Amino acid sequence: MPLTLRPATPDDIPALSALIERSARELSVGYYSPAEIEAAVRYVFGIDTALVRDGTYFVVHADGALAGCGGWSFRRTLYGGDQRPVDTADDAVSRPASPGGDQLQPGVDPAKIRAFFVAPEQARRGVGRFLLDACLDAARAAGFTRAELMATLPGVPFYAALGFAPVREVSDRVPDGTVLRFVLMQRDFARLGR
């Protein structure tokens, strides 16, 4: 199936938001409880419009149909959408970030891999890898030598298979009191090639 990638635009946001909710609700089953999934959709999973403005958030189509979305960032925000961005402060992962986040230093700080979601019917068909390769290539072209991300539990095996190593488990208490479990992961470009 031919995959195409392009930068997301503000016009894409409604369709991407619907894809993110559907992906989270269907692909998180067995990893998170129904209450955790709903809390994640409400407080964590969503579009960060700073990525769209920066031109670093992408849309993937498979045979013309929306298949996935995700991006990378040169800003400090590690995860979360506009509703609740979270930065990388050590031991304060659940502290809200500044809108848009501060810019990172290529060659010093890791680029952030952000908000990957795949349409459930496209899962395990290469969409995520296609998107990740494009993001890593773009981050490397911008001068970054490593990347980090906050993986959801269903995302951990995917990222591990593509060279990301777990750094630590993270528990994020969202505003309704639900505790969501994630794994901070990193990858060094030089050590692992692509």
Residue frames as qw, qx, qy, qz and C-alpha x, y, z in Angstrom:
[[0.000, 0.892, 0.452, 0.000, 0.00, 0.00, 0.00],
 [0.425, 0.450, -0.042, 0.784, 1.54, 3.35, -0.98],
 [0.388, -0.725, -0.394, 0.412, 2.05, 5.71, 1.97],
 [0.300, 0.644, 0.071, 0.700, 2.32, 9.47, 1.61],
 [0.463, -0.549, -0.393, 0.574, 3.38, 12.03, 4.19],
 [0.184, 0.639, 0.145, 0.733, 2.82, 15.77, 4.37],
 [0.103, 0.032, -0.497, 0.861, 2.90, 18.46, 7.08],
 [0.070, -0.638, -0.755, 0.137, -0.39, 18.86, 8.93],
 [0.014, 0.363, 0.132, 0.922, -2.33, 22.09, 8.51],
 [0.271, 0.028, 0.510, -0.816, -4.90, 23.73, 10.80],
 [0.677, 0.103, -0.252, -0.684, -7.61, 22.40, 8.45],
 [0.590, 0.105, -0.800, -0.027, -6.54, 18.83, 9.33],
 [0.091, -0.270, 0.690, -0.665, -7.10, 19.26, 13.08],
 [0.734, -0.066, 0.218, -0.640, -10.74, 18.05, 13.27],
 [0.897, 0.214, -0.347, -0.171, -9.97, 14.84, 11.32],
 [0.449, 0.374, -0.698, 0.414, -6.75, 14.25, 13.28],
 [0.347, -0.295, 0.538, -0.709, -8.55, 14.77, 16.60],
 [0.880, 0.019, 0.032, -0.473, -11.11, 12.15, 15.60],
 [0.784, 0.331, -0.518, 0.088, -8.34, 9.75, 14.53],
 [0.127, 0.425, -0.688, 0.575, -6.48, 10.27, 17.82],
 [0.602, -0.202, 0.415, -0.652, -9.57, 9.47, 19.90],
 [0.931, 0.156, -0.128, -0.304, -10.40, 6.39, 17.83],
 [0.618, 0.432, -0.605, 0.255, -6.81, 5.15, 17.89],
 [0.088, -0.397, 0.663, -0.628, -6.49, 5.66, 21.65],
 [0.723, -0.121, 0.309, -0.605, -9.80, 3.97, 22.43],
 [0.946, 0.209, -0.130, -0.209, -9.20, 0.93, 20.23],
 [0.705, 0.435, -0.485, 0.281, -5.45, 0.34, 20.43],
 [0.077, -0.522, 0.593, -0.608, -5.09, 0.92, 24.19],
 [0.871, -0.255, -0.013, -0.420, -7.47, -1.89, 25.15],
 [0.953, -0.043, -0.238, 0.184, -5.63, -4.46, 27.24],
 [0.532, 0.258, -0.306, 0.746, -2.96, -1.95, 28.31],
 [0.096, -0.121, 0.322, -0.934, -5.12, 0.62, 30.09],
 [0.144, 0.446, 0.825, -0.317, -8.48, 0.31, 31.81],
 [0.154, 0.706, 0.558, 0.408, -11.53, 1.98, 30.21],
 [0.266, -0.928, -0.195, 0.173, -11.32, 4.78, 32.82],
 [0.502, -0.498, 0.311, 0.636, -7.59, 5.31, 32.08],
 [0.393, 0.306, 0.594, 0.632, -8.27, 5.44, 28.34],
 [0.010, 0.859, 0.453, 0.238, -10.97, 8.07, 28.79],
 [0.395, -0.844, 0.002, 0.363, -8.74, 10.15, 31.10],
 [0.524, -0.221, 0.451, 0.688, -5.91, 9.95, 28.57],
 [0.270, 0.560, 0.575, 0.533, -8.20, 11.08, 25.74],
 [0.160, -0.927, -0.332, -0.061, -9.45, 13.96, 27.86],
 [0.384, -0.893, 0.119, 0.203, -6.18, 15.20, 29.39],
 [0.524, -0.483, 0.538, 0.450, -3.23, 13.85, 27.40],
 [0.475, 0.178, 0.703, 0.499, -3.95, 12.68, 23.86],
 [0.295, 0.871, 0.342, -0.195, -4.62, 15.49, 21.44],
 [0.579, 0.627, 0.099, 0.511, -3.16, 17.92, 18.95],
 [0.418, -0.615, -0.033, 0.668, -0.41, 20.29, 20.04],
 [0.466, 0.851, 0.240, 0.045, -1.01, 23.15, 17.61],
 [0.203, -0.838, 0.404, 0.304, 2.56, 24.42, 18.21],
 [0.560, -0.143, 0.737, 0.351, 3.75, 21.39, 16.22],
 [0.502, 0.661, 0.535, 0.158, 1.37, 22.21, 13.39],
 [0.089, 0.987, -0.029, -0.130, 2.56, 25.85, 13.36],
 [0.373, -0.669, 0.564, 0.308, 6.19, 24.68, 13.44],
 [0.672, 0.512, -0.406, -0.347, 5.61, 22.40, 10.44],
 [0.079, 0.409, -0.899, 0.136, 6.84, 19.35, 12.38],
 [0.563, 0.115, 0.708, -0.410, 3.55, 17.45, 12.72],
 [0.170, 0.239, -0.744, -0.600, 2.66, 15.14, 9.86],
 [0.784, 0.199, 0.275, -0.520, -0.28, 13.36, 8.30],
 [0.137, -0.230, 0.909, 0.320, 0.12, 9.94, 6.68],
 [0.751, 0.284, 0.042, -0.594, -2.29, 8.65, 4.06],
 [0.360, -0.123, 0.904, 0.197, -2.53, 5.07, 2.79],
 [0.160, 0.365, 0.797, 0.455, -4.15, 4.85, -0.63],
 [0.097, -0.477, -0.263, -0.833, -5.63, 8.30, -0.02],
 [0.612, -0.654, -0.389, -0.214, -7.19, 7.46, 3.38],
 [0.207, -0.773, 0.412, -0.436, -6.02, 9.00, 6.66],
 [0.856, 0.007, -0.505, 0.109, -3.74, 6.35, 8.22],
 [0.693, -0.420, -0.327, 0.487, -1.85, 8.14, 10.98],
 [0.080, 0.914, -0.054, 0.393, -0.31, 11.27, 12.41],
 [0.762, -0.520, -0.070, 0.380, 2.66, 12.25, 14.52],
 [0.342, 0.884, -0.121, 0.295, 5.65, 14.48, 14.62],
 [0.705, -0.115, -0.277, 0.643, 8.83, 15.68, 16.20],
 [0.126, -0.969, -0.163, -0.134, 9.70, 18.88, 17.99],
 [0.521, 0.343, -0.298, 0.722, 12.56, 21.24, 18.73],
 [0.346, -0.626, 0.124, -0.688, 10.65, 22.49, 21.80],
 [0.048, -0.316, 0.821, -0.474, 10.82, 21.25, 25.40],
 [0.757, -0.036, 0.224, -0.612, 7.24, 19.95, 25.59],
 [0.138, -0.268, 0.950, 0.084, 7.53, 16.16, 25.77],
 [0.066, -0.314, -0.917, -0.238, 3.92, 15.06, 25.51],
 [0.099, 0.600, 0.592, -0.529, 0.30, 16.14, 25.74],
 [0.268, 0.594, 0.522, 0.551, -1.91, 18.20, 23.49],
 [0.001, -0.515, -0.018, -0.857, -3.12, 21.78, 23.75],
 [0.634, -0.623, -0.290, -0.354, -5.41, 20.74, 26.60],
 [0.690, -0.693, 0.207, 0.007, -2.41, 19.89, 28.84],
 [0.666, 0.583, -0.400, 0.239, 1.16, 20.04, 27.49],
 [0.787, -0.597, 0.111, 0.107, 3.79, 18.51, 29.76],
 [0.320, 0.827, -0.456, 0.072, 7.51, 19.32, 29.72],
 [0.840, 0.171, -0.476, 0.196, 10.60, 17.33, 30.58],
 [0.207, -0.730, 0.443, -0.478, 11.54, 18.77, 33.97],
 [0.451, 0.138, -0.853, 0.224, 13.33, 16.08, 35.95],
 [0.173, -0.253, -0.830, 0.466, 11.12, 14.59, 38.66],
 [0.271, 0.454, 0.337, -0.780, 8.29, 16.93, 37.63],
 [0.138, 0.093, 0.801, 0.576, 7.07, 15.25, 34.48],
 [0.012, 0.656, 0.749, 0.094, 3.46, 16.13, 35.22],
 [0.112, -0.608, -0.157, 0.770, 4.19, 19.87, 35.54],
 [0.525, 0.773, 0.357, -0.003, 2.42, 21.77, 32.73],
 [0.570, 0.020, 0.254, 0.781, 4.75, 23.23, 30.13],
 [0.096, 0.546, 0.004, -0.832, 4.73, 26.77, 28.85],
 [0.698, 0.614, 0.300, -0.213, 2.60, 27.15, 25.71],
 [0.614, 0.752, -0.241, 0.019, 4.81, 26.24, 22.77],
 [0.889, -0.324, 0.049, 0.319, 7.65, 25.30, 25.12],
 [0.141, -0.844, 0.381, 0.349, 11.18, 26.64, 25.02],
 [0.750, 0.571, -0.319, -0.099, 13.43, 25.76, 22.11],
 [0.901, -0.310, 0.222, 0.206, 15.94, 22.95, 22.45],
 [0.001, 0.791, -0.523, -0.316, 19.61, 23.10, 21.44],
 [0.921, 0.342, -0.173, -0.069, 20.46, 20.73, 18.57],
 [0.602, 0.448, -0.551, 0.366, 23.47, 18.59, 19.44],
 [0.045, -0.310, 0.652, -0.691, 22.86, 19.12, 23.16],
 [0.572, 0.056, 0.503, -0.646, 19.20, 18.35, 23.87],
 [0.270, 0.155, 0.920, 0.238, 17.26, 15.43, 22.43],
 [0.356, -0.085, -0.395, -0.843, 14.57, 16.17, 19.84],
 [0.474, 0.080, 0.673, -0.562, 11.10, 15.17, 21.02],
 [0.176, -0.137, -0.854, -0.470, 9.06, 12.54, 19.16],
 [0.284, 0.112, 0.424, -0.852, 5.45, 13.54, 19.66],
 [0.584, 0.305, 0.340, -0.671, 1.88, 12.33, 19.46],
 [0.186, 0.190, -0.853, -0.449, 2.01, 9.26, 17.20],
 [0.613, 0.202, 0.571, -0.508, -1.39, 7.76, 16.44],
 [0.073, 0.122, -0.840, -0.523, -2.33, 5.20, 13.81],
 [0.704, -0.017, -0.139, -0.696, -5.81, 4.39, 12.51],
 [0.677, -0.242, 0.652, -0.243, -6.76, 1.04, 14.07],
 [0.886, 0.393, 0.225, -0.104, -7.38, -0.54, 10.67],
 [0.549, 0.749, -0.331, 0.167, -3.83, 0.48, 9.64],
 [0.536, -0.687, 0.478, -0.109, -2.07, -0.87, 12.75],
 [0.676, -0.293, 0.645, 0.203, 0.94, -3.11, 12.09],
 [0.720, 0.586, 0.339, 0.155, 1.11, -2.16, 8.41],
 [0.643, 0.122, 0.101, 0.750, 4.21, 0.05, 8.50],
 [0.010, 0.883, 0.250, 0.397, 2.49, 3.41, 9.03],
 [0.539, -0.835, 0.035, 0.105, 4.17, 4.09, 12.38],
 [0.731, -0.238, 0.303, 0.563, 7.63, 3.13, 11.13],
 [0.425, 0.575, 0.358, 0.601, 7.20, 5.24, 7.98],
 [0.181, -0.930, -0.146, -0.284, 6.23, 8.21, 10.12],
 [0.672, -0.682, 0.131, 0.255, 8.99, 7.64, 12.69],
 [0.714, 0.068, 0.300, 0.629, 11.66, 7.38, 9.98],
 [0.236, 0.742, 0.262, 0.570, 10.50, 10.71, 8.50],
 [0.395, -0.907, -0.046, -0.135, 10.56, 12.41, 11.92],
 [0.760, -0.470, 0.204, 0.400, 14.00, 11.07, 12.83],
 [0.606, 0.333, 0.306, 0.655, 15.37, 12.14, 9.45],
 [0.026, 0.861, 0.190, 0.471, 13.95, 15.66, 9.92],
 [0.577, -0.813, 0.051, 0.053, 15.32, 15.93, 13.47],
 [0.776, -0.193, 0.260, 0.541, 18.75, 14.77, 12.32],
 [0.437, 0.568, 0.289, 0.635, 18.69, 17.28, 9.45],
 [0.207, -0.914, -0.095, -0.335, 17.97, 19.99, 12.04],
 [0.224, 0.648, -0.562, 0.463, 21.16, 19.02, 13.90],
 [0.724, -0.466, 0.319, -0.397, 19.82, 16.76, 16.64],
 [0.296, 0.433, -0.851, 0.017, 21.87, 13.70, 17.58],
 [0.083, -0.143, -0.955, 0.247, 19.31, 11.92, 19.76],
 [0.447, -0.351, -0.329, -0.754, 15.59, 11.78, 20.42],
 [0.034, 0.075, 0.863, -0.499, 13.30, 11.05, 23.34],
 [0.467, -0.292, -0.461, -0.696, 9.61, 10.36, 23.75],
 [0.427, -0.118, 0.661, -0.606, 7.00, 9.48, 26.29],
 [0.328, 0.005, -0.858, -0.396, 5.64, 6.10, 25.20],
 [0.758, -0.209, 0.096, -0.610, 2.21, 4.82, 26.04],
 [0.627, -0.268, 0.724, -0.105, 2.17, 1.20, 27.24],
 [0.837, 0.399, 0.374, -0.012, 1.00, -0.13, 23.83],
 [0.455, 0.867, -0.202, 0.027, 3.72, 1.97, 22.14],
 [0.460, -0.701, 0.541, 0.068, 6.66, 0.61, 24.17],
 [0.785, -0.003, 0.574, 0.232, 7.22, -2.57, 22.05],
 [0.575, 0.769, 0.214, 0.180, 7.00, -0.54, 18.82],
 [0.046, 0.952, -0.282, 0.106, 9.57, 2.03, 19.91],
 [0.626, -0.527, 0.567, 0.092, 11.85, -0.62, 21.46],
 [0.817, 0.271, 0.459, 0.218, 11.87, -2.54, 18.17],
 [0.483, 0.799, 0.100, 0.345, 13.05, 0.66, 16.46],
 [0.604, 0.309, -0.311, 0.665, 15.97, 1.32, 18.77],
 [0.274, -0.689, 0.152, -0.654, 14.49, 3.35, 21.62],
 [0.491, -0.033, -0.775, 0.397, 15.59, 2.28, 25.10],
 [0.463, -0.778, -0.390, -0.167, 13.50, 2.76, 28.24],
 [0.206, 0.510, -0.406, 0.730, 14.86, 5.38, 30.64],
 [0.073, 0.038, 0.746, -0.661, 12.25, 5.22, 33.39],
 [0.136, -0.569, -0.788, -0.192, 8.60, 4.50, 34.06],
 [0.056, -0.122, 0.134, -0.982, 6.47, 7.56, 34.69],
 [0.080, -0.588, -0.798, 0.104, 3.16, 7.89, 36.54],
 [0.004, -0.186, -0.114, -0.976, 1.20, 11.01, 35.62],
 [0.036, 0.530, 0.746, -0.401, -1.74, 11.99, 37.82],
 [0.062, 0.395, 0.449, 0.799, -4.14, 13.88, 35.57],
 [0.208, -0.270, 0.183, -0.922, -6.64, 16.50, 36.87],
 [0.754, -0.297, -0.234, -0.537, -9.43, 13.98, 37.55],
 [0.603, -0.543, 0.529, -0.247, -7.06, 11.96, 39.78],
 [0.976, 0.212, 0.058, 0.000, -6.47, 9.10, 37.36],
 [0.368, -0.665, 0.566, 0.319, -2.86, 7.91, 37.28],
 [0.824, 0.551, -0.071, -0.111, -1.61, 7.13, 33.78],
 [0.712, -0.425, 0.445, 0.337, 1.49, 5.02, 33.25],
 [0.598, 0.783, -0.166, -0.039, 4.02, 5.87, 30.55],
 [0.835, -0.240, 0.183, 0.460, 7.64, 5.04, 29.76],
 [0.099, 0.912, -0.272, -0.291, 10.25, 7.69, 28.94],
 [0.884, 0.114, 0.334, 0.308, 12.41, 6.34, 26.10],
 [0.027, 0.856, -0.315, -0.410, 15.48, 7.63, 24.24],
 [0.880, 0.303, 0.254, 0.263, 17.48, 6.84, 21.14],
 [0.277, -0.684, 0.363, 0.570, 20.97, 7.96, 20.12],
 [0.701, 0.663, -0.046, -0.257, 21.17, 8.51, 16.35],
 [0.234, 0.714, -0.658, -0.058, 24.92, 7.89, 16.01],
 [0.361, -0.304, 0.862, -0.186, 24.94, 4.65, 18.00],
 [0.591, 0.261, 0.738, -0.194, 22.01, 3.10, 16.19],
 [0.273, 0.178, 0.671, 0.666, 22.30, 4.41, 12.65],
 [0.083, -0.515, -0.520, -0.676, 19.21, 5.91, 11.08]]
